[in-house]
Amino acid sequence: MGEILALVEARLLTALGEPDARAAVTFLGTDRIEVLRFVDGDVVRYATLGMSAQPMADPTAVLADPVKGPRAELVLSVRAGLSDTDKVLRPLAVLAASPQVEGLVVAPGASLDVGEPLWPGAPFSSVLVAESGGLVEDLELDAPMDPVMFLPLLPMTHNEAAWKRVRGAQELQERWLSHGTDLRDPLRGSVPLD
């Protein structure tokens, strides 16, 4: 487990540079989750470290496979200085712990909701999980282990999350794209959904 997390951290540092801060959260009955903060000009990126220590298990499986199964870490990018986004550390750790706590398999297209604003004054309590392989490349592990995916999180307003449940992730992403939505704006309003 420690060896996997060392490789994951090395991949994050290669892609994003040195973190300027890190925090650790431990929930009862789970492994420790760290959240690293990287500053890149006017963008702050938060990346989890610890979610990939164990493979995510199908919640319907009788026994969880300790080796095989998808592994992931979460990455959130927001514009710096517009809001107190550093308060997102605990909600991010909650989302990263959800496979261990709730038996969720976090995959692209999924919605994750923390039930409260991601940071003070945020118009978002949920995120859309986007495809991996962009900002941070997937990390191949020795067979039979699955690679570690670095999944970007796209904050969704309450209306966007409801619309996504009806129309699907692809249509919401196309809506954002067609309206030139700045998904890194921590204070943005909902995209027009009519």
Salt bridges, closest charged atoms under 4 A:
GLU9 OE2 - ARG22 NH2 2.94
ASP20 OD1 - ARG37 NE 2.85
GLU34 OE1 - ARG22 NE 2.95
GLU34 OE2 - ARG32 NH2 3.46
ASP40 OD2 - ARG45 NH2 3.49
ASP42 OD2 - ARG79 NH1 3.44
ASP84 OD2 - LYS87 NZ 3.37
ASP86 OD2 - ARG37 NH1 2.38
GLU160 OE2 - ARG188 NH1 2.79
GLU171 OE1 - ARG167 NH1 3.39
ASP182 OD2 - ARG79 NE 3.01
